[in-house]
Amino acid sequence: MSENKNKNENENKNKSKDKGKGKGKGKGGSKSTSKWNPGKHGFPVLAYLTSHPLTLSCTLRIQHHEPRKQVTLMLRTCVALHGAHAHCSDNEQDRDSDSDSDDEQAFVVQYDADNLVYDARFSAPTIHIPPTRLDGILRDGSDDSDDKQMQTLTLHLARPCPLWCPDREVLLPKPEPAHVELFNELSQLARAKTVHLVFDRSWLSLAQQVPLQRIIKGKEALTGFPVADYYSRAYRRADWTVFAPAPAPEPSNKHKRARRVSSPPSTPPPYKRQLVDPAHAGSPTEVATSPPSPRPNANLSTTETDFQTQAITAVVQRLLPSILRQLLPAVLPEVLPEVLPKVLPDTLRGLLPSLFALPPSFTSHASSTSSSSSSPPPPKHRASPAPHTPHTYHQALASIPPQRTLTPLAAALLPHLLAHLAPQLSKLHNASTKKWIAHAALEHAEDAEQLRLELQQLVDEGVGELVAQAGYALDDVRARLSDVAVRAADVVGDGVREEVERCGLEAARKVRWEIDAAQKAAGGAGKVEVEVERKRERAGRRIGRGKGGYRGVGCRRVLSE
């Protein structure tokens, strides 16, 4: 009983400590999340590829399914892209506090359990953690060393991991140096095969510790979690090659032996293009003064030139917008006043007849428009409005009041522009609608997943509390049963003792009676023997004759009797 009381007191003390720690978290601190709600996208971590952490702000989310033995770690970060609209943060307040611009896009790196070369491992952080970055990953933001459960999770990959990136044709960072550095770090992280993740272990719940322990032990054949059903709605699956130009195609000549090409290093060296002056190129009839180069070098230079062209194209696409943005404001005011008067008249004179020619479908409409514009205005009274029907562009033009007629150039340009822009605007509208629908569905799925995790956590806490209460009740019942057993033993012992004493007394009485009876029986038998012995002695005596002979007769009668 005393041990149970001590256990209860210790548990109450621990609960009071936990409550005291939770009260220290406020809105003004660095961590405003609840105890079991680290965030929709996971808990904060530091990613290391070398001895220094990456500048990227990362969060880790653990996707797992225990019955199917599926575990996947999703490392999420945000990078500012050129010409993109932000959807990296959860809400508007997070955008204002976490991002410096409105162009940040989310990237998710996928680490599957079946992509690990050998088992992952936990270790204490031996690499340097900057104090400013340490405050960002601590759970409660306190400086107490007891609360800092910093751990390093090391992952060794068999191949570069998949990357979920925004569905954009070109991924270009903002021209600022800080954003370019973050973009380069993301490229290195996507192609890295060894990653160190440092985080505060107190972020892990019981449900999240189990899959990590299964990865570290490595005794089971684990596979990756099917995250494509979840991320494919708003992201595009790619890999690290999305940040680099595509490799050159293989030569189509089957009769030539394929040359050995070494695998490119992590950072490809700058290529040089061999420039040949056409004036010094040898003619077919000229006598060569040096031995010609072998033919395979021509194929090699062609392949290398193709790859160089692709690399240069990618670099130009990435850097040209920022360069033009810097140069055009200074160049245009000086160049345009001189060039436009010379070039514009001839250019417009040659382009306008072909570019702005009306299609056949607009001939009747133009004639009807001109006739309606030349006709006098109608009387004051107006016809009743027709019922609402879907308007076309022709009906919209026909409904323009006559007093607001367009200029001849506008009347010629407007139908052409409407005809050409309407399909494009419709496509853009449909694409934007689909994108926002997918984004809303993703947000809904994330909210549902978060609610499911919170519900699961509440269920686990409830089950644990019920088990604890059941243990307390069982201990109480055992103590009560022990007291009842002691009392029953005392009562039964007293009754048994009295019964034993009574039975002993009865047995003693019976034994005494039997002894007395035996003694009596033995005493009677002794008397008979004594009497018989006496009679024998008397019979053996000599009989004396008395007077008259009466005594002898008396003795014989006695003996005969």
Protein Blocks (a to p, Z undefined) as FASTA:
>chain_A
ZZmmmmmmmmmmmmmmmmmmmmmpcfklmblcdfklnbjnbccddddfblbdcfbdcddd
ddddfklopacdddddddddehiacfkbmblmlmmmmpmbfkbccddddddfklpfbdcd
ddddfbdcdfklmmmmpmnlpabfklmccdddddddfbdcdddddddfbdcddfbfklmm
mmmmmmmmmmpcbdcddddfklpcfklmmmmmmmmnopaccddddfklmmmmmpccddfk
lmpccdddddfbfkbccdddddddfbdcddddddddfklpccfklccfbdcddfklmmmm
mmmmmmmmmmmmmmmmmmmmmmmmmmmmmmmmmmmmmmmmmmmmmmmmmmmmmmmpccfk
lmmmmmmmmmmmmpccddfbdcdddddddddfklmmmmpcfklcccfklmmmmmmmmmmm
mmmmmmmmmmmmmmmmmmmmmmmmmmmmmmmmmmmmmmmmmmmmmmmmmmmmmmmmmmmm
mmmmmmmmmmmmmmmmmmmmmmmmmmmmmmmmmmmmmmmmmmmmmmmmmmmmmmmmmmmp
ccdddehhlmmmmmmmmmmZZ
